[in-house]
Amino acid sequence: MKTKMIWANLVSHDLQKTIQFYSDLGFQQNGKETEELVSFIYGENNFVINFFYT
């Protein structure tokens, strides 16, 4: 079976620092962040990483 999409859900205690860190690494933000969530895509297969505020 071929995987159609894969993503990761992680937590963050500071979304603004998370945004800065992953943007500096070259990850592209996936939509506009909210107070509770920021999402990034990366790579040829658009791997999605979601960070939820805790």
C-alpha positions as YAML, in Angstrom:
chain: A
units: angstrom
residues:
- id: 1
  name: MET
  ca: [0.00, 0.00, 0.00]
- id: 2
  name: LYS
  ca: [1.34, 3.45, -0.92]
- id: 3
  name: THR
  ca: [1.20, 6.17, 1.73]
- id: 4
  name: LYS
  ca: [-0.81, 9.17, 0.52]
- id: 5
  name: MET
  ca: [0.09, 11.65, 3.25]
- id: 6
  name: ILE
  ca: [2.10, 11.70, 6.43]
- id: 7
  name: TRP
  ca: [2.30, 14.31, 9.16]
- id: 8
  name: ALA
  ca: [3.48, 14.82, 12.72]
- id: 9
  name: ASN
  ca: [1.63, 16.43, 15.62]
- id: 10
  name: LEU
  ca: [3.89, 17.91, 18.29]
- id: 11
  name: VAL
  ca: [3.53, 20.31, 21.22]
- id: 12
  name: SER
  ca: [5.11, 23.72, 21.78]
- id: 13
  name: HIS
  ca: [5.26, 25.93, 24.83]
- id: 14
  name: ASP
  ca: [6.12, 29.00, 22.70]
- id: 15
  name: LEU
  ca: [4.69, 29.10, 19.18]
- id: 16
  name: GLN
  ca: [6.58, 32.27, 18.20]
- id: 17
  name: LYS
  ca: [9.94, 30.63, 19.00]
- id: 18
  name: THR
  ca: [8.80, 27.52, 17.14]
- id: 19
  name: ILE
  ca: [7.87, 29.61, 14.09]
- id: 20
  name: GLN
  ca: [11.24, 31.38, 14.14]
- id: 21
  name: PHE
  ca: [13.23, 28.15, 14.57]
- id: 22
  name: TYR
  ca: [11.55, 26.16, 11.80]
- id: 23
  name: SER
  ca: [11.39, 29.14, 9.42]
- id: 24
  name: ASP
  ca: [15.16, 29.59, 9.88]
- id: 25
  name: LEU
  ca: [15.61, 25.92, 8.94]
- id: 26
  name: GLY
  ca: [13.73, 26.50, 5.68]
- id: 27
  name: PHE
  ca: [10.35, 25.04, 6.56]
- id: 28
  name: GLN
  ca: [7.41, 26.80, 4.88]
- id: 29
  name: GLN
  ca: [4.49, 27.80, 7.07]
- id: 30
  name: ASN
  ca: [1.32, 25.93, 6.10]
- id: 31
  name: GLY
  ca: [-1.35, 28.63, 6.38]
- id: 32
  name: LYS
  ca: [-1.63, 31.30, 9.06]
- id: 33
  name: GLU
  ca: [-0.86, 30.39, 12.66]
- id: 34
  name: THR
  ca: [-3.44, 30.78, 15.41]
- id: 35
  name: GLU
  ca: [-2.99, 31.18, 19.16]
- id: 36
  name: GLU
  ca: [-3.19, 27.39, 19.49]
- id: 37
  name: LEU
  ca: [-1.57, 25.98, 16.33]
- id: 38
  name: VAL
  ca: [1.15, 26.50, 13.76]
- id: 39
  name: SER
  ca: [1.72, 24.16, 10.84]
- id: 40
  name: PHE
  ca: [4.70, 23.73, 8.49]
- id: 41
  name: ILE
  ca: [5.34, 21.82, 5.27]
- id: 42
  name: TYR
  ca: [8.74, 20.59, 4.20]
- id: 43
  name: GLY
  ca: [10.39, 18.61, 1.43]
- id: 44
  name: GLU
  ca: [9.35, 17.26, -1.92]
- id: 45
  name: ASN
  ca: [6.43, 15.30, -0.47]
- id: 46
  name: ASN
  ca: [5.19, 18.27, 1.59]
- id: 47
  name: PHE
  ca: [5.66, 16.54, 4.94]
- id: 48
  name: VAL
  ca: [3.35, 18.34, 7.41]
- id: 49
  name: ILE
  ca: [4.34, 19.14, 10.99]
- id: 50
  name: ASN
  ca: [1.70, 20.62, 13.31]
- id: 51
  name: PHE
  ca: [2.65, 22.26, 16.60]
- id: 52
  name: PHE
  ca: [-0.05, 22.70, 19.21]
- id: 53
  name: TYR
  ca: [0.34, 25.18, 22.07]
- id: 54
  name: THR
  ca: [0.32, 23.68, 25.56]
...
